[in-house]
């Protein structure tokens, strides 16, 4: 744990609560203070009633005043219960607002990440811990507000009350509170260490759990038991870490409980002694006796449950704020106002933690309105090149320059793409295709005509354009080919000067693929297009073909020019021609 981790996390949590909903923050603080005072008012009202009852028995007051003090005591108890209900109800509403705000902050920070950073296990762990810590942040904030406003108000007002009775009674409380508080602080480091060590283990166990429960490939290969074994190993290791930490916590709790028993006994004995010596009234004794349970109950609650829980979760909270405060250097996309092309100059790229470069000193110029195809064996760098062309990845060496006509804003490139692992959104057909412009109303006929141009018949869907594309939400399940047509239509729908198709047609037969690519070229007339495909008959429609191997561009030209070179492209083409029926 950082030196100032506990205090720093608490301050940041409270600040986040205030930023999320300023008005609700101050209302909640007011409720909490009143709630804390209500318990002391209850004690004072109890003493007033019993002292009045003693005076009434001695004949010094009339029954009217006795009834009045009784009503005051009942009212004080009622106020406590009302404030308890108001406090809990308001806290639940307020928590939802904070939860939304903290998650939006995480989403905002994730949006700042370079896509290549998602290839880093360290960064993924950081994101997972931040998401886990978002809820903890809200509850830690609530806990600290309760500690500083509710419990402090209550203990301070009760201390003043007890001090006015007998100063020594306050000393008894301190004898209990201070050692208990100190023992709890000792456990903070333990729980922060537990969170840091357990995060990667949790991630691994979830991974193994996923494949242990797989009903297809894992079972077919007969490796279910293997993944079960790996899952159990990680869970056992995690459980052992949690057990050791919890055992440490329980030992501290035994010490705290012992201190409370000592303090409880001292206050009762001293109060009885003062009553017998006529130093305090019977009403005061009754008030102290009635409140002592609440006093020590709250003391146990604030130390063991509130501060103890906050101690356990301060690591989660710190992880949340560490992620939000992470200095992410998101480089701006380089534009050239005097250019209408995309140009890569000596571009190299290496994935985080990778040993070798995925791209090596690539030089490439794509003219505005040109269609190029990229081919190569698996692992040659095709997809990495596409992500650099889309501005998703930043070169580790060299530069990528975009013409000003590709400019969207200083941060984002005006581009569209369809990847092999495209998203299958479980929303309506229309939303799936028009999601890039979801806030704009699309005319019914315009949408249907667009779908028709892209090989999608809306009438084939159960509820037309409103059909939900998932049985999970009482919708329609699609084939792989249908999904690919929708994904391509979605990419085309976004009216961008640059569009990339990164092998999105694997589930479509060759003839259908050729039809789709021909339609694609017509629709994208005047746009800059990049096609990645393993079917070499499809790439012949491109103006130029780029051949990649081992992270480098080794051939560049038209279909005819590359065949004449008698290089890798020619070899792949003739091999595919001999063994594959187009």
C-alpha positions as CSV (number, residue, x, y, z in Angstrom):
1,X,0.0,0.0,0.0
2,X,1.1,3.5,-0.7
3,X,2.1,5.6,2.3
4,X,-0.9,7.8,2.0
5,X,-3.1,5.1,0.4
6,X,-5.8,4.9,3.1
7,X,-6.3,8.6,3.6
8,X,-5.8,9.4,-0.1
9,X,-8.3,6.8,-1.2
10,X,-10.9,8.1,1.3
11,X,-10.5,11.7,0.2
12,X,-10.7,10.8,-3.5
13,X,-13.8,8.6,-2.8
14,X,-15.6,11.5,-1.1
15,X,-14.6,13.9,-3.8
16,X,-16.0,11.5,-6.5
17,X,-19.3,11.3,-4.5
18,X,-19.5,15.1,-4.6
19,X,-18.6,15.4,-8.3
20,X,-21.2,12.7,-9.2
21,X,-24.2,14.5,-7.6
22,X,-23.3,17.7,-5.7
23,X,-26.8,18.4,-4.4
24,X,-27.4,14.8,-3.3
25,X,-24.0,14.9,-1.6
26,X,-24.8,17.8,0.7
27,X,-28.3,16.5,1.4
28,X,-26.9,13.1,2.4
29,X,-24.3,14.8,4.7
30,X,-27.1,16.7,6.4
31,X,-29.2,13.6,6.9
32,X,-26.2,11.7,8.4
33,X,-25.4,14.5,10.9
34,X,-29.0,14.7,12.0
35,X,-29.1,10.9,12.3
36,X,-26.0,11.0,14.5
37,X,-27.4,13.7,16.8
38,X,-30.7,11.9,17.1
39,X,-29.1,9.1,19.1
40,X,-27.7,11.5,21.7
41,X,-31.0,13.4,21.8
42,X,-32.6,10.0,22.6
43,X,-30.2,9.5,25.6
44,X,-30.8,13.1,26.9
45,X,-34.6,12.6,26.6
46,X,-34.3,9.3,28.5
47,X,-32.5,11.0,31.4
48,X,-35.0,13.8,31.4
49,X,-38.0,11.4,31.6
50,X,-36.5,9.3,34.4
51,X,-35.4,12.3,36.4
52,X,-38.9,13.7,36.0
53,X,-40.4,10.4,37.1
54,X,-38.2,10.5,40.2
55,X,-39.4,14.1,40.9
56,X,-43.0,13.1,40.3
57,X,-42.6,10.3,42.8
58,X,-41.2,12.8,45.3
59,X,-44.1,15.2,44.6
60,X,-42.0,17.9,43.1
61,X,-43.6,18.0,39.6
62,X,-47.1,17.5,38.3
63,X,-48.2,14.6,36.0
64,X,-48.6,17.0,33.0
65,X,-44.9,17.6,32.9
66,X,-44.2,13.8,33.3
67,X,-46.4,13.1,30.3
68,X,-44.6,15.8,28.3
69,X,-41.2,14.3,29.0
70,X,-42.5,10.8,28.1
71,X,-43.7,12.2,24.8
72,X,-40.3,13.8,24.3
73,X,-38.6,10.5,24.8
74,X,-41.0,8.7,22.5
75,X,-40.4,11.4,19.9
76,X,-36.6,11.1,20.2
77,X,-36.8,7.4,19.6
78,X,-39.2,7.9,16.7
79,X,-36.8,10.5,15.2
80,X,-34.0,8.0,15.3
81,X,-36.0,5.4,13.5
82,X,-37.3,7.9,10.9
83,X,-33.7,9.2,10.2
84,X,-32.4,5.6,9.9
85,X,-35.0,4.9,7.2
86,X,-34.4,8.1,5.4
87,X,-30.7,7.6,5.5
88,X,-30.8,4.1,4.1
89,X,-33.3,5.0,1.4
90,X,-31.4,8.0,0.2
91,X,-28.1,6.1,0.3
92,X,-29.5,3.5,-2.1
93,X,-30.6,6.1,-4.6
94,X,-27.4,8.0,-4.2
95,X,-25.3,4.9,-4.7
96,X,-26.9,4.3,-8.2
97,X,-25.9,7.8,-9.2
98,X,-22.3,7.3,-8.0
99,X,-22.1,3.9,-9.7
100,X,-23.2,5.3,-13.0
101,X,-20.7,8.2,-12.7
102,X,-17.7,6.1,-11.7
103,X,-18.3,3.6,-14.6
104,X,-18.6,6.5,-17.0
105,X,-15.2,7.7,-15.8
106,X,-13.8,4.2,-16.5
107,X,-15.3,4.2,-20.0
108,X,-13.9,7.7,-20.6
109,X,-10.4,6.5,-19.5
110,X,-10.6,3.3,-21.6
111,X,-11.5,5.4,-24.6
112,X,-8.2,7.2,-24.1
113,X,-6.2,3.9,-24.4
114,X,-4.4,3.1,-27.6
115,X,-5.9,-0.2,-28.9
116,X,-2.4,-1.8,-28.7
117,X,-2.5,-1.4,-24.9
118,X,-5.3,-4.0,-24.8
119,X,-2.7,-6.5,-25.9
120,X,-0.9,-5.9,-22.6
121,X,-1.8,-8.3,-19.7
122,X,-0.7,-5.7,-17.3
123,X,-3.1,-3.1,-18.7
124,X,-5.9,-5.7,-18.8
125,X,-5.3,-6.5,-15.1
126,X,-5.4,-2.8,-14.4
127,X,-8.7,-2.4,-16.2
128,X,-10.2,-5.4,-14.4
129,X,-9.1,-4.1,-11.0
130,X,-10.5,-0.7,-11.8
131,X,-13.9,-2.1,-12.7
132,X,-13.9,-4.2,-9.6
133,X,-13.0,-1.2,-7.5
134,X,-15.7,1.1,-8.9
135,X,-18.4,-0.2,-6.6
136,X,-16.0,-0.4,-3.7
137,X,-15.2,3.3,-4.3
138,X,-18.8,4.3,-3.7
139,X,-19.2,2.2,-0.6
140,X,-15.9,3.4,0.9
141,X,-17.1,6.9,0.3
142,X,-20.4,6.2,2.1
143,X,-18.4,4.5,4.9
144,X,-16.1,7.4,5.5
145,X,-18.9,9.9,5.5
146,X,-20.7,7.8,8.1
147,X,-17.5,7.6,10.1
148,X,-16.7,11.3,9.9
149,X,-20.3,12.6,10.2
150,X,-22.6,10.0,11.8
151,X,-20.3,8.2,14.2
152,X,-18.1,11.2,15.0
153,X,-21.2,13.3,15.6
154,X,-22.6,10.6,17.9
155,X,-19.4,9.9,19.8
156,X,-18.6,13.6,20.2
157,X,-22.0,14.5,21.5
158,X,-22.0,11.4,23.8
159,X,-18.5,12.3,25.0
160,X,-19.7,15.8,25.9
161,X,-22.7,14.2,27.7
162,X,-20.6,11.7,29.6
163,X,-17.9,14.3,30.4
164,X,-20.6,16.6,31.9
165,X,-21.6,13.6,34.1
166,X,-18.1,12.4,35.0
167,X,-14.9,13.0,32.9
168,X,-13.6,9.6,33.9
169,X,-16.4,8.0,31.8
170,X,-14.9,9.6,28.6
171,X,-11.5,8.1,29.6
172,X,-13.1,4.6,29.6
173,X,-14.3,5.1,26.0
174,X,-10.9,6.2,24.9
175,X,-9.4,3.1,26.6
176,X,-11.5,1.0,24.2
177,X,-11.6,3.0,21.1
178,X,-8.0,4.0,20.5
179,X,-6.4,0.5,20.7
180,X,-9.2,-1.0,18.6
181,X,-8.7,1.6,15.9
182,X,-5.0,1.0,15.9
183,X,-5.2,-2.7,15.5
184,X,-7.6,-2.3,12.6
185,X,-5.2,0.0,10.8
186,X,-2.5,-2.7,10.9
187,X,-4.6,-4.9,8.6
188,X,-4.8,-2.4,5.8
189,X,-1.5,-3.4,4.2
190,X,-2.5,-7.1,4.3
191,X,-5.7,-6.5,2.3
192,X,-4.0,-4.3,-0.3
193,X,-1.4,-6.9,-0.9
194,X,-4.1,-9.6,-1.2
195,X,-5.9,-7.6,-3.9
196,X,-2.7,-7.0,-5.9
197,X,-1.6,-10.6,-5.8
198,X,-5.1,-12.1,-6.4
199,X,-6.1,-10.0,-9.5
200,X,-4.0,-12.1,-12.0
201,X,-5.0,-15.3,-10.3
202,X,-8.7,-14.4,-10.5
203,X,-8.3,-13.6,-14.2
204,X,-6.6,-17.0,-14.9
205,X,-9.2,-18.9,-12.9
206,X,-12.0,-17.3,-14.8
207,X,-10.3,-18.2,-18.1
208,X,-9.9,-21.8,-17.1
209,X,-13.5,-21.9,-15.7
210,X,-14.8,-20.7,-19.1
211,X,-13.1,-23.5,-21.0
212,X,-13.8,-26.2,-18.4
213,X,-17.5,-25.5,-19.0
214,X,-17.2,-25.4,-22.8
215,X,-19.7,-27.8,-24.4
216,X,-18.1,-28.1,-27.8
217,X,-14.5,-28.1,-28.7
218,X,-13.1,-28.6,-25.2
219,X,-15.3,-31.6,-24.6
220,X,-14.6,-33.0,-28.1
221,X,-10.8,-32.8,-27.5
222,X,-11.2,-34.5,-24.2
223,X,-9.4,-31.8,-22.2
224,X,-12.2,-30.8,-19.9
225,X,-10.6,-32.4,-16.9
226,X,-7.3,-30.7,-17.8
227,X,-9.0,-27.2,-17.5
228,X,-10.8,-28.3,-14.4
229,X,-7.5,-29.2,-12.8
230,X,-5.9,-25.9,-13.7
231,X,-9.0,-24.1,-12.4
232,X,-8.8,-25.9,-9.1
233,X,-5.2,-25.1,-8.7
234,X,-5.8,-21.4,-9.1
235,X,-8.9,-21.4,-6.9
236,X,-7.0,-23.3,-4.2
237,X,-4.1,-20.8,-4.4
238,X,-6.6,-17.9,-4.2
239,X,-8.5,-19.5,-1.3
240,X,-5.3,-20.0,0.7
241,X,-4.3,-16.4,0.2
242,X,-7.8,-15.3,1.4
243,X,-7.7,-17.7,4.4
244,X,-4.4,-16.4,5.6
245,X,-5.5,-12.8,5.4
246,X,-8.9,-13.5,7.1
247,X,-7.2,-15.5,9.9
248,X,-5.0,-12.4,10.6
249,X,-8.2,-10.3,10.6
250,X,-10.0,-12.6,13.1
251,X,-7.0,-12.4,15.5
252,X,-7.3,-8.7,15.5
253,X,-11.0,-8.9,16.1
254,X,-10.4,-11.0,19.3
255,X,-8.2,-8.2,20.7
256,X,-10.8,-5.6,19.9
257,X,-13.7,-7.6,21.5
258,X,-11.6,-8.0,24.6
259,X,-11.0,-4.3,24.9
260,X,-14.7,-3.6,24.5
261,X,-15.7,-6.0,27.3
262,X,-13.2,-4.2,29.6
263,X,-14.6,-0.8,28.7
264,X,-18.2,-2.0,29.0
265,X,-17.6,-3.3,32.5
266,X,-15.7,-0.2,33.7
267,X,-18.5,2.2,32.7
268,X,-21.2,0.1,34.4
269,X,-19.2,-0.2,37.6
270,X,-18.3,3.5,37.7
271,X,-21.8,4.6,36.9
272,X,-23.3,2.4,39.7
273,X,-20.7,3.8,42.1
274,X,-21.6,7.4,41.3
275,X,-25.3,6.7,41.8
276,X,-24.7,5.1,45.1
277,X,-22.6,8.1,46.1
278,X,-25.3,10.4,44.9
279,X,-22.9,12.0,42.4
280,X,-25.2,11.4,39.4
281,X,-29.0,11.0,39.3
282,X,-31.0,7.9,38.7
283,X,-32.1,9.3,35.4
284,X,-28.5,9.7,34.3
285,X,-27.8,6.1,35.3
286,X,-30.8,4.9,33.3
287,X,-29.8,7.0,30.3
288,X,-26.2,5.6,30.4
289,X,-27.4,2.1,30.9
290,X,-29.8,2.3,28.0
291,X,-27.2,3.9,25.7
292,X,-24.2,1.8,26.6
293,X,-25.4,-1.0,24.3
294,X,-25.7,1.4,21.3
295,X,-22.4,3.1,22.3
296,X,-20.3,-0.1,22.2
297,X,-22.4,-1.5,19.4
298,X,-21.6,1.5,17.2
299,X,-18.0,1.4,18.3
300,X,-17.7,-2.3,17.2
301,X,-19.6,-1.4,14.0
302,X,-17.4,1.5,13.1
303,X,-14.1,-0.3,13.8
304,X,-14.8,-3.9,12.8
305,X,-17.4,-3.5,10.1
306,X,-17.0,0.1,8.7
307,X,-13.4,0.9,9.0
308,X,-12.5,-2.8,8.8
309,X,-14.4,-3.2,5.5
310,X,-12.9,0.0,4.2
311,X,-9.5,-1.3,5.1
312,X,-10.1,-4.5,3.1
313,X,-11.3,-2.6,0.1
314,X,-8.9,0.4,0.1
315,X,-6.8,-1.6,-2.3
316,X,-9.7,-1.9,-4.7
317,X,-10.4,1.9,-4.4
318,X,-6.7,2.7,-5.0
319,X,-6.7,0.5,-8.1
320,X,-9.7,2.4,-9.4
321,X,-8.1,5.8,-8.9
322,X,-4.7,4.6,-10.1
323,X,-6.3,3.6,-13.4
324,X,-8.1,7.0,-13.7
325,X,-4.9,8.8,-12.9
326,X,-2.8,6.7,-15.2
327,X,-0.8,8.9,-17.5
328,X,-1.8,7.7,-20.9
329,X,0.0,9.3,-23.7
330,X,-2.5,9.2,-26.6
331,X,-0.7,10.6,-29.6
332,X,-2.6,12.6,-32.1
333,X,-3.0,11.4,-35.6
334,X,-0.6,13.0,-38.0
335,X,-2.4,14.9,-40.9
336,X,-0.9,16.5,-43.9
337,X,-3.0,19.3,-45.3
338,X,-1.2,19.3,-48.6
339,X,-1.7,15.6,-49.2
340,X,-4.7,13.4,-50.3
341,X,-3.0,10.1,-49.6
342,X,-2.1,7.8,-46.7
343,X,1.6,7.2,-46.3
344,X,3.7,4.9,-44.1
345,X,7.3,5.8,-43.7
346,X,9.7,3.3,-42.2
347,X,6.9,2.0,-39.9
348,X,7.6,-0.8,-37.4
349,X,5.3,-2.1,-34.7
350,X,5.8,-4.4,-31.8
351,X,3.0,-5.6,-29.5
352,X,3.4,-5.1,-25.7
353,X,5.5,-7.9,-24.2
354,X,6.1,-9.4,-27.7
355,X,9.6,-10.5,-28.5
356,X,9.6,-9.7,-32.2
357,X,8.2,-6.9,-34.3
358,X,4.9,-7.6,-36.1
359,X,5.8,-5.0,-38.8
360,X,9.3,-4.1,-39.9
361,X,10.3,-0.9,-41.6
362,X,7.2,-0.8,-43.9
363,X,6.9,1.9,-46.5
364,X,3.6,2.3,-48.3
365,X,1.6,5.1,-50.1
366,X,-2.1,4.7,-50.8
367,X,-3.6,7.3,-53.0
368,X,-7.0,8.8,-52.3
369,X,-9.8,6.8,-54.0
370,X,-7.5,3.8,-54.6
371,X,-8.5,0.2,-53.8
372,X,-5.7,-2.0,-52.6
373,X,-5.7,-5.6,-51.5
374,X,-3.4,-7.1,-48.9
375,X,-2.5,-10.8,-48.9
376,X,-0.1,-13.0,-47.1
377,X,0.1,-16.1,-45.0
378,X,-1.2,-16.1,-41.4
379,X,1.0,-14.0,-39.1
380,X,2.5,-11.9,-42.0
381,X,1.2,-8.7,-40.5
382,X,-1.9,-8.0,-42.5
383,X,-4.3,-7.2,-39.6
384,X,-1.6,-5.2,-37.8
385,X,-1.1,-3.1,-41.0
386,X,-4.9,-2.5,-41.2
387,X,-5.1,-1.3,-37.5
388,X,-2.2,1.1,-38.2
389,X,-4.0,2.4,-41.3
390,X,-7.1,2.9,-39.1
391,X,-5.2,4.9,-36.5
392,X,-6.0,2.2,-33.9
393,X,-2.3,1.4,-33.3
394,X,0.6,3.8,-33.2
395,X,3.9,2.8,-34.8
396,X,6.7,1.9,-32.3
397,X,9.0,3.3,-35.0
398,X,8.4,5.5,-38.1
399,X,5.3,7.5,-38.9
400,X,1.9,7.2,-40.5
401,X,0.6,10.3,-42.3
402,X,-3.0,10.9,-43.4
403,X,-4.3,13.4,-45.9
404,X,-6.5,16.1,-44.6
405,X,-9.5,14.6,-46.3
406,X,-9.4,11.7,-43.8
407,X,-9.6,14.0,-40.8
408,X,-12.4,13.6,-38.4
409,X,-11.0,15.3,-35.3
410,X,-7.5,15.6,-33.8
411,X,-8.0,12.3,-32.0
412,X,-10.0,10.1,-34.4
413,X,-9.6,9.2,-38.0
414,X,-12.6,9.4,-40.3
415,X,-12.6,5.7,-41.2
416,X,-14.7,2.6,-41.2
417,X,-13.7,-1.1,-41.0
418,X,-15.1,-4.6,-40.9
419,X,-12.9,-7.1,-39.1
420,X,-12.9,-10.9,-39.2
421,X,-14.0,-10.9,-35.5
422,X,-16.7,-8.3,-36.0
423,X,-19.2,-7.5,-33.3
424,X,-22.6,-9.3,-33.2
425,X,-24.7,-6.7,-31.4
426,X,-27.7,-8.2,-29.7
427,X,-29.9,-5.3,-30.8
428,X,-32.3,-4.7,-33.7
429,X,-31.3,-5.1,-37.4
430,X,-31.6,-1.4,-38.0
431,X,-29.5,-0.5,-34.9
432,X,-26.9,-3.1,-36.0
433,X,-26.4,-1.5,-39.4
434,X,-27.0,2.2,-38.5
435,X,-25.1,2.1,-35.2
436,X,-22.5,4.6,-36.3
437,X,-25.3,7.2,-36.8
438,X,-27.7,5.8,-34.2
439,X,-28.9,9.2,-33.0
440,X,-30.2,10.2,-36.5
441,X,-33.6,9.0,-37.7
442,X,-33.3,7.0,-40.9
443,X,-36.2,6.9,-43.3
444,X,-37.9,3.5,-43.6
445,X,-37.6,3.3,-47.4
446,X,-34.0,4.6,-47.4
447,X,-32.9,1.9,-44.9
448,X,-34.6,-0.9,-46.9
449,X,-33.1,0.3,-50.1
450,X,-29.6,0.5,-48.5
451,X,-30.0,-3.1,-47.2
452,X,-31.1,-4.3,-50.7
453,X,-28.0,-2.8,-52.3
454,X,-25.9,-4.8,-49.7
455,X,-27.6,-8.1,-50.3
456,X,-29.9,-8.0,-47.2
457,X,-33.6,-8.6,-47.6
458,X,-35.3,-7.0,-44.7
459,X,-38.5,-9.1,-45.3
460,X,-36.6,-12.2,-44.4
461,X,-36.5,-11.0,-40.8
462,X,-39.3,-11.8,-38.4
463,X,-40.1,-8.2,-37.4
464,X,-38.4,-6.4,-40.3
465,X,-35.8,-3.8,-39.4
466,X,-37.0,-4.0,-35.7
467,X,-36.0,-7.7,-35.4
468,X,-33.7,-8.3,-32.4
469,X,-30.7,-10.4,-33.6
470,X,-30.5,-12.8,-30.7
471,X,-32.7,-15.5,-29.3
472,X,-31.4,-14.5,-25.9
473,X,-33.7,-11.4,-26.1
474,X,-36.6,-13.2,-27.9
475,X,-35.3,-12.3,-31.3
476,X,-33.9,-14.2,-34.3
477,X,-30.7,-16.2,-34.6
478,X,-28.6,-15.6,-37.7
479,X,-26.2,-17.7,-39.7
480,X,-22.5,-16.7,-40.0
481,X,-23.1,-15.6,-43.6
482,X,-26.0,-13.3,-42.6
483,X,-24.0,-11.8,-39.8
484,X,-21.1,-11.1,-42.2
485,X,-23.4,-9.3,-44.6
486,X,-24.8,-7.1,-41.8
487,X,-21.2,-6.4,-40.6
488,X,-20.1,-5.3,-44.1
489,X,-23.3,-3.2,-44.5
490,X,-22.6,-1.5,-41.1
491,X,-19.1,-0.7,-42.2
492,X,-20.3,0.8,-45.5
493,X,-23.2,2.7,-43.9
494,X,-20.7,4.9,-42.1
495,X,-19.9,7.4,-44.8
496,X,-16.1,7.6,-44.4
497,X,-13.4,8.3,-47.0
498,X,-11.5,5.2,-45.9
499,X,-13.0,1.7,-45.4
500,X,-11.1,-1.5,-44.7
501,X,-12.4,-5.1,-45.0
502,X,-10.1,-7.4,-42.9
503,X,-11.2,-10.9,-44.0
504,X,-14.8,-10.5,-43.1
505,X,-16.1,-13.0,-45.6
506,X,-14.8,-16.4,-44.4
507,X,-18.4,-17.7,-43.9
508,X,-19.5,-16.7,-47.4
509,X,-18.9,-19.0,-50.4
510,X,-16.5,-17.8,-53.1
511,X,-19.2,-16.8,-55.6
512,X,-21.2,-14.8,-53.0
513,X,-17.9,-13.2,-51.9
514,X,-17.2,-12.1,-55.5
515,X,-20.7,-10.6,-55.8
516,X,-20.3,-8.8,-52.4
517,X,-16.8,-7.4,-53.3
518,X,-18.1,-6.1,-56.7
519,X,-21.0,-4.4,-54.9
520,X,-18.6,-3.1,-52.4
521,X,-16.5,-1.4,-55.1
522,X,-19.5,0.2,-56.7
523,X,-20.8,1.5,-53.3
524,X,-17.3,2.7,-52.3
525,X,-16.6,4.5,-55.7
526,X,-14.4,7.5,-54.9
527,X,-13.4,6.1,-51.4
528,X,-10.1,4.7,-50.4
529,X,-10.5,1.0,-49.8
530,X,-8.3,-1.8,-48.4
531,X,-9.3,-5.4,-48.8
532,X,-7.7,-8.3,-46.9
533,X,-8.6,-11.7,-48.2
534,X,-7.2,-15.2,-48.5
535,X,-9.0,-15.9,-51.7
536,X,-6.8,-14.5,-54.5
537,X,-9.6,-14.4,-57.1
538,X,-11.3,-11.8,-55.0
539,X,-8.3,-9.5,-54.7
540,X,-8.0,-9.2,-58.5
541,X,-10.6,-6.5,-58.5
542,X,-8.2,-4.2,-56.6
543,X,-6.2,-1.4,-58.3
544,X,-3.1,-2.7,-56.5
545,X,-2.1,-5.8,-54.5
546,X,0.3,-5.8,-51.5
547,X,2.0,-9.0,-50.6
548,X,3.2,-9.3,-47.0
549,X,5.6,-11.8,-45.4
550,X,7.1,-11.8,-41.9
551,X,6.0,-8.2,-41.2
552,X,7.4,-6.7,-44.5
553,X,5.9,-5.8,-47.9
554,X,7.8,-8.0,-50.3
555,X,5.7,-7.4,-53.5
556,X,3.5,-4.5,-54.7
557,X,1.7,-4.3,-58.0
558,X,-1.3,-5.3,-60.1
559,X,-2.4,-8.9,-60.5
560,X,-0.7,-9.2,-63.9
561,X,2.5,-7.5,-62.6
562,X,2.7,-9.8,-59.6
563,X,2.2,-12.9,-61.7
564,X,5.0,-11.8,-64.0
565,X,7.4,-11.4,-61.0
566,X,7.0,-15.2,-60.4
567,X,7.3,-14.6,-56.6
568,X,5.2,-15.4,-53.6
569,X,2.0,-14.1,-55.1
570,X,2.4,-16.1,-58.2
571,X,3.2,-19.3,-56.2
572,X,0.1,-18.8,-53.9
573,X,-2.1,-18.0,-56.9
574,X,-1.2,-21.1,-58.9
575,X,-1.3,-23.3,-55.8
576,X,-4.8,-22.1,-55.0
577,X,-5.9,-22.4,-58.6
578,X,-4.8,-26.0,-58.7
579,X,-6.3,-27.1,-55.4
580,X,-9.3,-24.9,-55.0
581,X,-12.5,-24.7,-56.9
582,X,-13.4,-21.0,-57.3
